[in-house]
Every structure is written in C-alpha cells, then in structure tokens.
Amino acid sequence: MVTQTATLDKEKNTDRLLQQPRAVWAVFFACIIAFMGLGLVDPILPAIAVNLKATPTQVTLLFTSYNAVMAVAMLITGAISSRIGSKWTLLLGIVTISFFSAAGGLSNNIWALVGLRGGWGLGNALFVATALAAIVSLTNQGTAKAVILYEAAIGMGISVGPLLGGELGGISWRGPFLGVASLMVIAFISLTLWMPKTTGTNQPNHKTTLADPFKAMRHRSLLVFGIGAALYNFGFFSLLAYSPFVLHLDVHGLGFVFLGWGILLAITSVFVAPKLQVWMGTVKAMALMLTLFAVILLFMGLFTNVQIVMIVCVILAGAVLGNNNTLITTAVMNAAPVERSTASAAYSFLRFLGGAIAPYTAGQLAAIFNPHVPFLVGAAFVLASVLVITLNYRHIHHVDQRTAHSH
C-alpha cells in the first residue's frame, strides 16, 4: 500500500513537472539547441588543430575566449533584460550566437576563430542568464522544478550535441559551427511564436543596474557558491577542453564518448539530483559530488595513457556533473534575497571566470610538463571548491530549507 502511494505521488510529481505554460517549453526548446553548441564543438577540437595548423594550447583558447567574454557579459545581462524584456534579450542572444558561429565556420585561421568564439560567448551570456530567470519566472511549479527543467534542457543539448558534432565534423570541421547557426534559426522562430511579450510576470519591477551583480556578491552565501563554482569549473573545463587531445579517437569516436557523458549528465540532473537533495540536503550532496569528481580527475591524471580508463572516466564524470549542476543551480536561486536574474548573473560571472582560465592553463601545463598534469591540477581545484563550501557551511545551510519549500 505504501509502495503504491509512493508510486502515485511520483507519477503526480512527473505530471505536474510536465504541465508547464507554452512559453516555458519555448525557452526549454531553445535551451536545448543553445547548449548543443558546447557539445557540437568538442569532438572536432583535434580536427581544428590539424586543419588550421594550430597547437592544442591554441585550440583550447576557443574555450578561454568563449568563457572569458561570457563571464564579463553576464554582468550586463540584467541591465539589458530589465530594459528590453526577457523575450527580446533571448532573441538577441540567439541572433548573436547564430552570427558568430556561422562566421566561425567560414574562418580560415585559428586566431580569427578564437575571436569569433568570444562573440559566440557574448550571445550565450545574453541567452543563458536570461533563460534560467525566464523559466523560473514563467513556470507554475516552483523554483526547484524550474531548475530541473533548465538542467534537463542543458543535459539534452549537451548529450545530443557531440553525436551531431561528430557526424558533421566527419564531413568537415566547419560543419558543427554552421550547424549551430542553422539550429539557432529554429530556436529563434520557436521563441518568436511561442513566448509572450514581456509582462510583469517575467520582467523585474525595476531596471537593473550594472552595479547590482557586484552588490549581490556582498551576500556571503552567493559569493561562496560563486567561488566554489569557479574552482569546480576549472576541473570541468580541463576535462572538456583537454581530454579530446589525449583520448586519441577520431571525430566519430569522440562524439560517442561525449554522447555517453551527456546522456548521464541529463539523466542525473533530472532524476537523481532531486533525490539527493531530499536524502542528504543540497549542500552535503554537492560536497559529495564534487569530491567524486575530484577522484575521477585524479584517476584521469594517473592513467592518462590508458585509453579505456580515460573513456570510462569521461563518461562517468557526466553523472557526477549532472548531479552537481542541478544542486548548485538550485542553491544559487535560493541563496540570497536578490532577484533571480541578478543572482544568476553574479554567480555566472564567477563561474565562467574559472571556465576561462582552465582551458588555456590545461594546454600550457601539458606543454610545459606532461599530459597528466592538467587533470591532477584540475582535481586539486575541485577539492579546493569542496573546502570553500564546507568551511562556509554556516553561511549557506539555509538553502536546504528554501529548496524544500520550493519543491
């Protein structure tokens, strides 16, 4: 009887999660396509190095320029969206991504491509920060379920992206760039048709200033999660940007490996992370996932020359990262008494700073020392994020209560 009741409750929760306004599904669909861009490019990194006669370190700059511009641009997203509205900010982001990805696919040298990826990062900043805030404000199911939807879209985009990138990359390294541009046109049409004009339900009550994200960082809880995410992202992008060079697989092989990575990321972010929140609490579950990720990076550093170990570690990392992404995003949305768009901008600024430093550093560490070092250093940074979170537990434990109320 208890089992039947639990099953019915689970089915009701799933039904409620799926009963969203059409505008939420429009943003959800656009998120899937936007995040395909990350996975689409990953399998072709070695091919770009060969075709543009670039070193692995130079190719990792594609992630560095992308994340650096995105980090800084996050600070202006709130000021823009509070003036022109969520819908127009999302559309502006989509147009920017489409333009720079298409231009990247037509470029002929690595430095032009690095610069164009920076422009792509600008578009992604406009889209990503606004998309999360839009889903949270438009949903009728509470913050926690909105975050699950957002992370599900990210997971689906990241999981499908590598497979499509591998197939398009098998034709030409330019294929994935042009593919992203084409897909963003579809996202633009869906948002134009399905998302309503900005109203009081999805627009802040006042115009956000450029100083607001910095003011938000005065809240210790938000600052702790931001710094923790910056450290954790160092390990994340060390894996993402450098592992393709040591896996020694062709574009199709890399596509399938990162497909497995993305599928586990999607599954855990939607189905496992919420259970971990209930079982352990958000903060403790986050610390556990980060510790497991550090262990995976340590194994990758120790067994860099063993291909099967590296493949298994990359795929398993997807499960840990999916859990952690949902946990930390939920925590940030409940961390401080500021508008969610401002909280997202402040947190994302810090998070992507870590993502900007990591790829180039990983390439340099491998060039100066050996291919093992980027993963070992990444593991150390992830462990540092665990320390930051656990040592500041008294400043952030309140997110567990707020998360429970938002379900």
N, C-alpha and C positions, 0 to 999 in steps of 0.2 A: 504493500500500500504506500509506504514511504517512497519506494523507488518510482512508483507510478506518478506520485505527486511531484517528485523532483523532475521527472521527465516532462510532465506537463508544464511545469514552471520554466524549464529550459526552452521548450517549444514556444511558449508565450513570449519569452525574452527575445528569441530569434525573430518572431513575427513582429514584435514592436520595433526591433532594430531595423527591419526592412520597410516598415511603414513610415517613410520619410516624404516630405514635400518634394515635388518635382525639381525644384531649384537645387536641393541637396544632391540629387542624382546627377544633375548637370555639372555641378562642381566636382563631384566624385569621378565622373567620366573624364573630365578634363584633367584631373589629378593623375589618373592612370596614364594618360598619354604624356603628360609633362614629365612624369618620373620614368617613363620608358627611355627618355633621353640619357639618363645616367647609365642604365644597363646596356643600351644600344652601343655606346661608345667603348665600353670596357673590353669586349673581345677583339677590337681592332687596334689596340694600343701598339702591339708589336708590329702590325702591318703598317701603321703610320710611320713608325721608326724606320722601317725598311724603305718605304716608298718616298718619304721626304728626307731620307738620309740624315736622320736625327738620332741622337743618343737616347737611351732610356731616361736619363735625367731630364733632357729637354722635353720629352714626351710627357713626363709627369707634370710639367708646367701647365698642361691642359687642365689639370685638376686644380693646380695652385691659382691660376688666373681666374678660373671659374668661381672657386670658393672665396678668394680674396675680394673680388668685386661684389659677390653676393653678400658677404659679411657687412661690408660698408653700406651697400644699398639697402640692407634690412633696416637701417636707421631712418630711411626716408619713406619706407612703405606706408607707415601710419599716417604721415603728413599728407601723402598723396591720396590714400584711400579715403581719408576723412573729408577730403575736399571734392573728389570726383566720384566717390562711392565705390563699393566693393566690386560691382559688376564691371565698371569701366577700368578699374585697376587690374582686374583679372584679364580682361581683353587686351589691355596694353601690354601686360606681361607676355601673353600668348603671341602677340604680333612681334614683340621684340625677340622672343625665343626663335620663332619661325624665320625671321630675317637673318639673324646671326648664324643659325645652324645651316641655313641654305648657303650663306656666304662662305662658311667654313668648308662646306662640301665642294666649293668651287675654288678654294685657295690652293696655292702651289708651293708654299714653304711653311716650315714649322712655326716661325715667328708670327706670320700672319694668322695662322691657325690659333696660336696661343692668345693673341689679341682678340680674335673673334669669339673665342670661348669665354673671355671676360665679358663681352657683350651679352652672350648667352646667360651668364651668371646674373647680369642685371635683370634680364627678363624673368629668370627663375625666382629672383628675390621678390619682385613685384607679385608674382603668382603665388609662391609658396606661403609667404606670411599671410597674405590676404585669404588664400583658400582655407587654411585652418580656421582663421577667425570667422570666415563666412559660413563654413559648415557648422561650427559651434553655435553661431547666432541664428542660423536658419532652421536647425534641427528642432524637433519637438520631443526629443528623447534624452536630453541632458548632456552634460559635458563629456562624461566618460564614454557614452555610446558614440558621440560625435567623433571623439578621438579615435575610437576603434574603426569607424568608417574611414577616417582620414588615413590611418595607418594601413588599412586594408587596401585602399587605392594605391598607396605608395608600394606596398608589397606586390600587388598585381602588376603595376607598371614595371617595377624592378625585375620581377620574375619573367615576364614576357619579353622585356627589352633585350636581354642577352641573346635569347634564341633568335629573335628577329634581326638583331645586330650581327649575329654570326652568319645568318643566311645572306643578308645584304652585304656584309663585309666579304663574303666569299666571292661576290661579284666584283666589288671594288671597295676600298677603304672609304670612298666618298659616299657610298650607299647609305650608311646609317645616318649621316648628317642630313642628307637630302630626305631620308625617310622621316626624321623628326620634324622637319619643316612641313612635310605633307600632312603628317598626323596632327600637327598643331592647327592646321586649317580646319580639320574636322572638329577639334576642340572648340575653336572659335565659333563655328556655326552652332554647335550644341549649346554653348553658353548664351549666345545671342538669342536663340529661340526659346530656351527653357528658363533662364534665370531672370527673375523680375527686375524692374528698375529698383535702384536703391531706395529703401524706405527706412523708417525709424527702426525696423526690426533688424536691419543689417548694416546700420551706419551709426558711428559714435554720436553722442549727443553734442559733442563739441569738436572743433578742429584740433587734431593732434599736432603738436609742435615737434621740431627736430630734437628738442631737449628732453622730451618725455621718456624715450627709451633709457637715457642716461639717468634720469630721475628714478625710473623704475628699478634700476640696479642698486639703489640705496636700500632696497628691501633685501635683507641678508639671505632669505630663502631663495629668491630669484637669482641672486648673484652666485650662490653656492651651486645651484643646478646649472647655471651658465658655465662656470669654471669647470665643473665636473664634466659637462658635455664637450667642452673644448679639449680637455685632456683625453677623453674617451674617443673623440673624433680623430685624434692623432693616430690611434691604433686602427680605427675604422678605415681611414683613407690610406694608411700604409698598406693595409691588406688590399684595398680596392685598386689602388694605383700601381702597386709594385708587383703583386702576385702574378699578374699575367706574364711578366717577363721571366719568372722562374718556373712556371708550370710547364713550359716547353710544349705547348699544344697549338694547333692551327686555330683559325678563327671559329671553325665549327665546334672544335673541342672546347675552347674557352666559352663559347656560347652555351653549351650544355652544362658545363661546370657551374657557371653563374646562373643558369636557369635553376639548377638544384638549390643553389644558395638563395635565390629569390623566392622560390616556392616555400622553403622552410621559413623564410622571413615573413612571408604573407600569412602562412598558417598560424605561426606562433603569435604574431602581432594581434590576430583577431580572436583566436580560440584559447590560447594558453595564457597570455599575459593577464586577462581579466581574472582567471582562476588564481594566478599567483598573487594578484592584488588582494583577493579575498583571503587566501590562505596565509600569506606572510605579511601583508602590508606592502604598500608601494615602495617605500624606501629600502626595506630589508631585501625585497625581491630584486630591486635594482642593483644593490650591492652584490648580491649573489650572481646575477647575470654578468656584471662587469668583471667579477673575479673569474668566472668561467671563460669569458672572452680573453682575459689576460693569459690564462692557461693555454688556450688554443693558439694564441700568438707565440707563446713560449715554445710550444711544440713545433710551430712553423719555423721558428728561428733555429731550433736544434736539428730539424730534419729537412732543411731547405732543399737538399739534393735528392730527397726521396719523393718521387713524383706522386705516388699513391697516397702518401701521408699528407702531402700538400693539398691534393684534391679533396680528400676527406675533411681536412681541417677547414678549408674554404667553405664547403657545403654546410658543415656543422655550425660554422660561425653565423650562418644565416639564421638558424634557430635562436641563438643567443641574442643576436642583434635585433631580431623581430620583437622578442620579449622586451628588450631594453628600450627600444624606440617608443613603444606604446607606454611603458611605465614612466619614462622621463617626460614625454609629451603631456601625459595626463597630469603629472606632478607640477609641471610648469604652469599649466592652465589653472591650477588651484593654489599656486604658491604665494601670490601676492595680491593685495586689494587694488589692482590696476586693471584697465581694460585689457581684454584678452589679446587684441591686436598689438597693443603696446608690449605686453608681456612676451608675446611671440617674437616681436622684433628685437627686443633686448636680448632674449635668450639665443635667438638665431645668430645675432651678431657675434656673440662669444663662441657659439658652437662652430660657426664656419671659419672663424679665425684659426681654430685648431685644424680644421679641414684644409685650410690654405697652406699652413706651414708644413703639414705632414708629407704630402706627395713629393715635393722637391727635396725635402730633407731625407726622405727614404732613398731617393735616387742618388743623392750625394753620399750618404752613408755606405751604400753598396759600392759606389765608385771608389771611395777612399779606403774602405775596409774590405768587406765581402758581402755577398747576398744574404747572409744570416742576420747581419746587424740590424737592418730596418725593422724586422719583426721582433727582435729582442728589445729594441728601444721602444717600439710600439707597445709591447707588453708592459714595460716599465711605466709608460704614460697612463695606460689604462688602470694599473694598480694605484697610481697617484690619484686618479679620479675616485677610486674606492675610498682612499684615505680622506679626501676632501669631503665626501658625502658622510662617511661615518663619524668623522671628528666634528662635524657640524649638525649632527642628528637633532639636537635640541632646537635648532633653528628651522628645521624642515619637517619634523614629525607631524605637524598639523595637517599636512597634505593628505594623510591617511584618512582623517575624519572627513575632510571636504570631499575626497574621492568617493567615500562610502555614501555620502548624501547625494552625489551627482549621478549615481547609477539609476 
